[in-house]
Amino acid sequence: MHGGVKFYRGSAAAARSYVEADHSRADDYYLAEGSGVAERISVSLHTQGCVTKCMPERSSVMAGENYERWVAGYDVDSGQAKGRLRNDDNALRFVEVVVNGPKTWSLVAALHPDIAAAYDAAQTRAADEIVEWVAEHATTRVGPRGRQVQVPVEKIEAAVIRHYTSRAGDPHRHLHLQINARVFAKGAWRGLHSVGVRDSIEAINGIGHAAVMCEPEFRNALAARGYTLDEAGEVEQLAPYVGGFSERSAQIVRNVDRYEAEWRADHPGQVEKLIAAIGVVAERPARLELAEDITSRVVAASRPLLDRDDVPEHIRSLTSDQVLAVEADIVKRLVARAERPTSPPGRLRVSGDLDPAQREVVSALAGDAGLLVIEGAAGTGKTTTLAAAREALEQMDRRLVVVTPTLKAAEVARQQVGAAAFSAASFVHQHGHRWDEDGRWSRVDIPRHEIPMLWRLAPGDVLLVDEAGMLDQDTARALLDVADRANATVAFLGDRHQLPAVGRGGVLDLAARWVRPEAHLELESVHRFADPDYAELSLLMRTGKQAGEVFDALVARGQIVIQASEVERTAALAEVDGLVIADTREQVSTLNAAIRDRRVDGDDEIDGPVTRRGERIGLGDRIATRRNDRHIGVANRDTWAVTGVGSDGSLLVVGRAGQRELPAEYVDEHVELAYATTVYGAQGDTVDRAHFVVGETTGAAAAYVGMTRGRHDNVAHVVADSLEDARRQWVEVFGRDRADLGPGHAAEAAA
């Protein structure tokens, strides 16, 4: 299993249409007459002594009308309301996860009835395990407003909807598992604390995947037919066919969506009345015992961040001695550097058209300091400033060495700043720092003369960490070690309001906390945007302040586009001019395919390779490479134009770094269309126009980055029922911050 949590708000009738519209008519072949819409599962928790036992009970199948009553919050048997129900359009009805598996599992099940039976049984057990786990860990809130506390639930209900095909009619066995938002606790029906479920999605996905992947009956059925699984869980014998199925399926769905979008455009106002859809092998006891044992060992070896015993389990409140030691060492090194006095350079000739703040930064970089922190909003001219600083340092026979979290960003810095620039990981590796597959770091003592000249640091050099907000703590510790050994200045350049590290971050926050006040500089003037009024709005988005007022201003400027459905939004974005930015790779994949369909519509297209993701690549396509590969000279997230297609599936491409030839194997596994990109792929880019997709999981940093890429225009696209609903979503976006900024920040967040 992989994926997120869907929060369903809306009418019960629309929920019924949603699950009924998810499958194609091919499902009718599998579904027996009278099978209903969903099966209901109830799970009650009873405490016997010191042990809490889960008591799952499978109830009767719910037909359409009963399912609607269940969604609306009524007891299916008695017809009574489960407590005080909300009737507004934004009331949460259920939280949904989808139980599925790799594409090849559905393909092999379609070929062999015995494997299909074993797979279906394994999915059913996976659903049971997930519901039981949620019941044991979910909470609700009790008490008067302002003094509420979270308490464990005592009973939950879930609906299981089984589908065998995709909307395109392809084999796709999956279950919709819907946790009802009404839960029982402390003698009454109450509202589920849905944030806890959302924050537990990794555990839910892991439980669901293990329940099938490790199921002996399913694995034995595969083995009996001669099938084997690779490391990713795909059936090795069928993996070569996945790309073709995925391409066909996605194309059918996009065509259906396009027809629906056209119909909606021709029938305004009538849509919702007719279309409510929106878009280890072991027996279970042994596996659960193993999981519980490993979990208990981890917890026992962990350090609590809060000294209290009532912390809900979904709150991140545990850390480890190793994590604490890494952060403590970083702080120790930062403090030692901050104790060194700062001094400006002598007479300095600064070239270029710089504002006063930029000149101050250049002077600080050319001066003497142990630690510098430079922060600046999007569009404040950091690249121009660094180019001037490089020239100033060269006047004194000193070097500016730039390291970045990604190889792509390093290549951009090398071209635009003119300095030596490397990815942070490759730089510390050259200096002897190593990490294994489990993330354990060590250091090999490499003599200085064996380090390539370009990678060496000398006293007086400046090691500048660009996009420092995205730097993880382990790499930061290694960089500080390299700089300490060379007696070089360390400068952190970034923006704490933009995207955080993928792993454990907070390095820029720590540096800002301990740096000398005179060595903490701010680039203040926004130069990127053609409209100075938008520059002021971008600064408000940076801090998240006055989110509602900012939304109103963007609406007045025509920079908010509201669509009634995902289908219409995708169709509209396929026609826009500019860079399209979204939260998830799944959204990006859908948008890329829709944009490409529009480009080739009606043209005679030359056949090209189909990637493992099901994307066809042809002449003229804009693509991205998704893995660093020094042998062929490409970096992760580099973008290219396809200028040639080989008969073996290889590609000839041209991009910022020149011309490259991509082998067929690399194309199959590590190339994707790049008409749209994720927010992480867009940070650092500047384009003329940008279009940003606002979703249920969009956070403040992502919205700020997405809405500051375009010089001339930045437009947010929202799926909403009304302007008021869109405004609510926008305000919620700027209230979300899930970044991992280290144990200190985690303790504050947990409290």
Disulfide bonds with the S-S distance in Angstrom:
none
